[in-house]
Structures are given as C-alpha cells and as structure tokens.
Amino acid sequence: MKLKELLDRLNSITKENPQALDMLVVASTDEEGNSFSPLLYSPSLGVYDNGDFVSEKDFEILGMKKSASNALCIN
C-alpha cells in the first residue's frame, strides 16, 4: 500500500465517521488477525529492504542520506 492510498482511506473513514478521529488506532499482528495492539510510535520515514527497516533517525550514524527513504513505518 502506498501512503496516498492510506490517506485516501483514512480521509474516507473520517468523512463518513467523524467520531473516528477520537478513536484508538490498533494494528493486527498478522493478516489472520490473531492478535491486535495499539500503535505505540509516531510514523517514521526510513528504508525498508527485505523485511528490515532502518529509521531516518539512524541514517547519520549509518552514513546514509535522507534521500534514501523508501518507506513509512507506522509502528
């Protein structure tokens, strides 16, 4: 999913259900919905590669450029 698709869906949800703006956001641990937990962290940009994610906050330490970001992590 691209960020634009997520924003479009979130905007649609809040337009139809304004009360959703005050609801807790949770994430499923897997596609089968075996368990759920609240989102704990603010979204962060970074690099996603082959199941690993490096947050932008670690780029300087790793000698990476900010332009390397290719993903947004939501939790």
C-alpha positions in Angstrom: 0.0 0.0 0.0 1.2 3.5 -0.8 0.8 6.4 1.6 -1.6 8.1 -0.8 -3.9 5.0 -0.6 -3.7 5.0 3.2 -4.5 8.7 3.4 -7.4 8.4 0.9 -8.9 5.6 3.0 -8.4 7.4 6.3 -10.0 10.6 4.9 -12.9 8.5 3.7 -13.4 6.9 7.1 -13.3 10.2 8.9 -15.6 11.9 6.5 -18.2 9.2 7.0 -17.5 8.7 10.7 -16.1 11.9 12.2 -16.1 10.3 15.7 -13.2 8.1 14.4 -10.8 11.0 14.9 -11.0 10.3 18.6 -10.7 6.5 18.4 -7.7 4.4 19.4 -5.6 3.1 16.4 -4.7 -0.6 16.6 -2.7 -2.9 14.3 -3.1 -6.6 13.6 0.0 -8.7 14.3 -0.7 -10.7 11.1 -3.1 -11.0 8.2 -5.3 -13.5 10.1 -5.9 -11.1 13.0 -4.6 -13.5 15.6 -3.9 -10.5 17.9 -4.1 -6.7 18.0 -2.2 -4.0 19.7 -2.4 -0.2 19.8 0.0 1.8 17.7 2.8 2.9 20.1 5.0 5.1 18.0 4.6 8.0 15.6 5.1 7.1 11.9 8.7 7.4 10.7 10.4 7.5 7.4 13.2 5.1 6.6 14.5 2.4 4.3 12.6 -0.9 4.0 14.5 -3.8 2.5 13.8 -7.5 2.5 11.9 -7.5 5.8 14.2 -5.0 7.6 13.6 -1.3 8.4 16.1 1.4 9.2 14.6 4.6 10.6 15.8 8.0 9.3 16.9 8.8 12.9 19.6 6.2 12.4 20.8 7.4 9.0 23.5 9.8 10.2 25.0 7.1 12.4 25.0 4.6 9.5 26.2 7.2 6.9 23.0 7.1 4.9 21.4 10.0 3.1 17.9 11.2 4.0 17.0 10.8 0.3 17.5 7.0 0.8 14.0 6.7 2.4 11.6 4.5 0.6 9.0 3.6 3.2 6.9 4.9 6.1 6.8 2.7 9.2 3.6 3.1 11.2 4.6 1.1 14.3 
